[in-house]
Amino acid sequence: MKTNNLSELNEAIVQNKRLLDSVVRTLSQAIDERSSYTASHTRNMVQLAEAFMDWLDATNHPWKFNEGRRRSFLMSVWLHDVGKLAVPLEIMDKASKLGGNMDAIEDRFAKISLLEEIAMLRGKMSEEERLLRKEERERALEEIMRINCAEFVPDDKMEFLKKIRNEKFLDENGVEHPLLTADEIENLSIRKGTLNAREREIIQSHVIVTARILDQIQFPDEYCHVPIWASEHHELLSGRGYPDHLQGCQIPKEVRLLTILDIFEALTAKDRPYKKPMTVDRALSILESMVSNGDLDGDILALFKESSAWEKLGVGL
């Protein structure tokens, strides 16, 4: 009888673990699939984590994870971006600096051309002047389009934006308007990436939301580290991370590993519209520079490099 009770207890424990795992994976899938641009991010990170921990086991490394710690770490990876449920999709999926506002600029430029054509027909502007203005505006529009999709805006493009900031046009009622609005100039002036300061702050807030959500879950003792490991993955050893600017020994080794996996996957991802995927060599070079700057753990990065965990994703050099 006791044997049957023990067997039933063990079966209940196994079923509870399966239930918890399935809920976590379903939640993670819901987060990723909100955005078609990051649909594979968490799954790729889980594969990287599994390959890395398998390598630790295969090499009998002193840091190899026991079964409980392995499950906890993988659950942290599955849940590390749960806070992105609170991030507006237009920010999550912002593929260019202007987002969906490029159409408004094109429409405005087309309207200006039409107004100038009317002015010419009414004798208020010569054909030569109209054509000259149209050509200048077309060149400006092409430049704006290039800047809008650029991964990085160099100094000469910033000078162009400073100049165009002061240009005006008259509407059909003779009222003066800026050629580009203050918001459009602000977004086009983003040096790197597609997010302005306010949008970046909103994106970064997802780790605070992650901590808030996971703190509400009564994890079994085996998973007591999950809320901390999952919510601290943007902290850096130098204190330059967020949200709490933790430093050095304040950041657990598991978090340091999760951070490396997160950055590596983001750099090599093929599904981001705002940047091209990097090769493994280039991504590792950036991670090494972050080690040199005191941001990442060099020992863990060395292990990650030795493990070649990315081969499980089919990512080439």
PyMOL commands that set and color helices and strands:
alter all, ss='L'
color gray80, all
select helices_A, chain A and resi 2-32+41-58+67-79+82-86+89-92+102-121+127-149+155-164+182-188+197-204+206-215+221-223+226-231+248-250+253-268+280-292+298-307+309-313
alter helices_A, ss='H'
color red, helices_A
select strands_A, chain A and resi 168-170+176-178
alter strands_A, ss='S'
color yellow, strands_A
deselect
rebuild
show_as cartoon
